[in-house]
Amino acid sequence: MYCIFGQVVNIIEALNKKERTFSFEFFPPRTPKGMVRMYKTARVFSELGADFFSVTYGAGGSTSKSTLEIVKEFQGRFAKPAIHHYTCVKQSPNELRLTFDEMRRSDVRNILAMRGDPPKDEPYYRPAKKKELKYGYELIEFIRKHYGDWFTIGVPGFPEGHILTPQKKLDSKYLKVKEDAGAEFVIT
Ligand SMILES: Cc1cc2nc3c(=O)[nH]c(=O)nc-3n(C[C@H](O)[C@H](O)[C@H](O)COP(=O)(O)OP(=O)(O)OC[C@H]3O[C@@H](n4cnc5c(N)ncnc54)[C@H](O)[C@@H]3O)c2cc1C
């Protein structure tokens, strides 16, 4: 178990504590006014008993700083687990290391690890061979290789099939690959 100011922040413990939990996902606001409103809203949800929060990550890292700041604030203000979404698309191994080092320094523990979608202005983008990760499971392997069990890792799940999947049943196979690589929970 690990704690911040005496509060449990491990998402798995929060999920195991009750039969049914509920959470809210936030998109980092673009303006200072939006930030203030978001924290006020999150406080209301927290007081209503939300079990945890998650914060999205803009395509290609466009919200990387604000996602991290919001996750830290949520953990500190509400003493509840917060999940940092993360997409590895267009990130080199060095960039990945810098980002995860910073998350670790900031005591971020819970990650929703994804490959992410190609950038909107590059719909035919393909990862650079050997320099970028191709699939979500490779990101999980990368995190486990370099950071051991520091992070609790979740993955996105697609009950109706991922939009690019040629066959729906392949998705459950790929989900198992992610579990074997070290994923511990799924958010659909
Ligand atoms: C709960 C949730 C939260 C999300 N949050 C964000 C967010 O904050 N920011 C954001 O940009 N996006 C977000 N997304 C969207 C997500 O990034 C995209 O749906 C992305 O395309 C899928 O990422 P992935 O890690 O599941 O991809 P992958 O697991 O890499 O899958 C991508 C494609 O490759 C195929 N595939 C997977 N593994 C293999 C394999 N081993 N061999 C061959 N093919 C394979 C899959 O079938 C799929 O078609 C979220 C989605 C969900 C469900």
The ligand as a MOL file (V3000), in Angstrom:
LIG
                    3D

  0  0  0     0  0            999 V3000
M  V30 BEGIN CTAB
M  V30 COUNTS 53 58 0 0 0
M  V30 BEGIN ATOM
M  V30 1 C -11.3280 4.8050 -21.4820 0
M  V30 2 C -10.5650 5.4240 -22.6290 0
M  V30 3 C -9.7870 6.5570 -22.4120 0
M  V30 4 C -9.0820 7.1670 -23.4630 0
M  V30 5 N -8.3210 8.2840 -23.2000 0
M  V30 6 C -7.6240 8.8600 -24.1910 0
M  V30 7 C -6.8000 10.0040 -23.9370 0
M  V30 8 O -6.7220 10.5090 -22.8090 0
M  V30 9 N -6.0970 10.5580 -24.9840 0
M  V30 10 C -6.1520 10.0250 -26.2510 0
M  V30 11 O -5.5040 10.5820 -27.1640 0
M  V30 12 N -6.9040 8.9320 -26.5290 0
M  V30 13 C -7.6440 8.3490 -25.5260 0
M  V30 14 N -8.3930 7.2090 -25.8090 0
M  V30 15 C -8.4430 6.7060 -27.1900 0
M  V30 16 C -7.2860 5.7350 -27.5020 0
M  V30 17 O -6.0530 6.3800 -27.4560 0
M  V30 18 C -7.5130 5.1980 -28.9250 0
M  V30 19 O -8.7130 4.4730 -28.9840 0
M  V30 20 C -6.3430 4.3640 -29.4450 0
M  V30 21 O -6.5430 4.1600 -30.8480 0
M  V30 22 C -6.2620 2.9930 -28.8200 0
M  V30 23 O -5.1620 2.8850 -28.0090 0
M  V30 24 P -4.7070 1.4070 -27.5190 0
M  V30 25 O -3.6260 1.5500 -26.5410 0
M  V30 26 O -5.9120 0.6200 -27.1210 0
M  V30 27 O -4.1220 0.8640 -28.8780 0
M  V30 28 P -3.5400 -0.6030 -29.2840 0
M  V30 29 O -3.7400 -1.5670 -28.1480 0
M  V30 30 O -2.1680 -0.3560 -29.7260 0
M  V30 31 O -4.5270 -0.9530 -30.4230 0
M  V30 32 C -4.5720 -0.1730 -31.6210 0
M  V30 33 C -4.9770 -1.0590 -32.7880 0
M  V30 34 O -3.9760 -2.0650 -32.9880 0
M  V30 35 C -4.5170 -3.3730 -32.8300 0
M  V30 36 N -3.5820 -4.1590 -31.9850 0
M  V30 37 C -3.4120 -4.0640 -30.6310 0
M  V30 38 N -2.4810 -4.9420 -30.1970 0
M  V30 39 C -2.0330 -5.6070 -31.3020 0
M  V30 40 C -1.0670 -6.6290 -31.5110 0
M  V30 41 N -0.3900 -7.1590 -30.4620 0
M  V30 42 N -0.8530 -7.0630 -32.7920 0
M  V30 43 C -1.5470 -6.5510 -33.8270 0
M  V30 44 N -2.5020 -5.5820 -33.6930 0
M  V30 45 C -2.7290 -5.1090 -32.4520 0
M  V30 46 C -5.8690 -3.1900 -32.1200 0
M  V30 47 O -6.8180 -4.1540 -32.5410 0
M  V30 48 C -6.2880 -1.8000 -32.5740 0
M  V30 49 O -6.9840 -1.8630 -33.7750 0
M  V30 50 C -9.1370 6.6050 -24.7760 0
M  V30 51 C -9.9170 5.4470 -24.9970 0
M  V30 52 C -10.6350 4.8630 -23.9450 0
M  V30 53 C -11.4570 3.6300 -24.1980 0
M  V30 END ATOM
M  V30 BEGIN BOND
M  V30 1 1 1 2
M  V30 2 1 2 3
M  V30 3 2 2 52
M  V30 4 2 3 4
M  V30 5 1 4 5
M  V30 6 1 4 50
M  V30 7 2 5 6
M  V30 8 1 6 7
M  V30 9 1 6 13
M  V30 10 2 7 8
M  V30 11 1 7 9
M  V30 12 1 9 10
M  V30 13 2 10 11
M  V30 14 1 10 12
M  V30 15 2 12 13
M  V30 16 1 13 14
M  V30 17 1 14 15
M  V30 18 1 14 50
M  V30 19 1 15 16
M  V30 20 1 16 17
M  V30 21 1 16 18
M  V30 22 1 18 19
M  V30 23 1 18 20
M  V30 24 1 20 21
M  V30 25 1 20 22
M  V30 26 1 22 23
M  V30 27 1 23 24
M  V30 28 2 24 25
M  V30 29 1 24 26
M  V30 30 1 24 27
M  V30 31 1 27 28
M  V30 32 2 28 29
M  V30 33 1 28 30
M  V30 34 1 28 31
M  V30 35 1 31 32
M  V30 36 1 32 33
M  V30 37 1 33 34
M  V30 38 1 33 48
M  V30 39 1 34 35
M  V30 40 1 35 36
M  V30 41 1 35 46
M  V30 42 1 36 37
M  V30 43 1 36 45
M  V30 44 2 37 38
M  V30 45 1 38 39
M  V30 46 1 39 40
M  V30 47 2 39 45
M  V30 48 1 40 41
M  V30 49 2 40 42
M  V30 50 1 42 43
M  V30 51 2 43 44
M  V30 52 1 44 45
M  V30 53 1 46 47
M  V30 54 1 46 48
M  V30 55 1 48 49
M  V30 56 2 50 51
M  V30 57 1 51 52
M  V30 58 1 52 53
M  V30 END BOND
M  V30 END CTAB
M  END
